[in-house]
């Protein structure tokens, strides 16, 4: 999660505040102010609401330190941390990739609760150091200590996206050797916890109950996203290039003139976008139609198609048996519109574009994607907005390489 306003950075990590943060900030100031005004009338209005404002800011500082704990441990493992964002439900660190081993994943997960437990101990010591129970410093330190204890214990619940879910994922990953199994187990428990919180919150019918239900909804949505993303990664890894390739290309005679090729195919009724040239029963390469612009029209009658053919050995390609994620990575890293698929004998078997990839993936996941959407992806040469399949494929490869 990264959005809202950037308000600075900590240890080189950009810090953002989501607009929803201001809602909970105002609520906390008002709530604490009302409670403390009634409980400590001798404080006065200014001190009461001033302390409430400081308390709310310190609460989010605690959340920030919690996320910073995750971030610094991740960075110590060579993982880039893109940002930390404070929002309605607390905070979240945007970490670019997962740890490479279950042990390292456990270290990142446990770092946040560890910071919260440490803050609880420090603030508890401050309460002891200020023995007057009605002193504002004692009250704020005591409340903040309890909040940090709750933050640590709540986050240790064993379900994604909570830290306890990350710990459970690491444990299952260590036991089974599969990161995917770890995610599925932790996501299932996260969804169960989310439903329990929603049902409990709705049945309670109080402001606190509504807040619990909202947190449950947040946990449920995120756990479901983890599960769906993992299923997508598993499906990607199960597909070969041959599962996605199509025969949407034409094979033309390499001996024909450029004039004949332009008249019969480019200006004719051909609907193909990709052409390969062959002669004497052998593929000679891909026809690079844009290269026609570099040949004088007066030479088209005499020049053969060889003039604009790029040998198969020089064009990006994958074999039929290659994992589909290899084709996706090449297409994304080289900004290619499509990929050539070769047979074991080195002949052209098919082509793959982004529409073909989405269709194959949808079929493997037993999802329905309309032909109009597939056509739109093919025509535009790009995935739908927000569907970063290149990054998903890279994460899938890294996840499959993870060892216990």
Order of alpha helices (4+ residues) and beta strands (2+ residues): beta-beta-alpha-alpha-beta-beta-alpha-alpha-alpha-alpha-alpha-alpha-beta-alpha-beta-beta-beta-beta-alpha-beta-beta-alpha-alpha-alpha
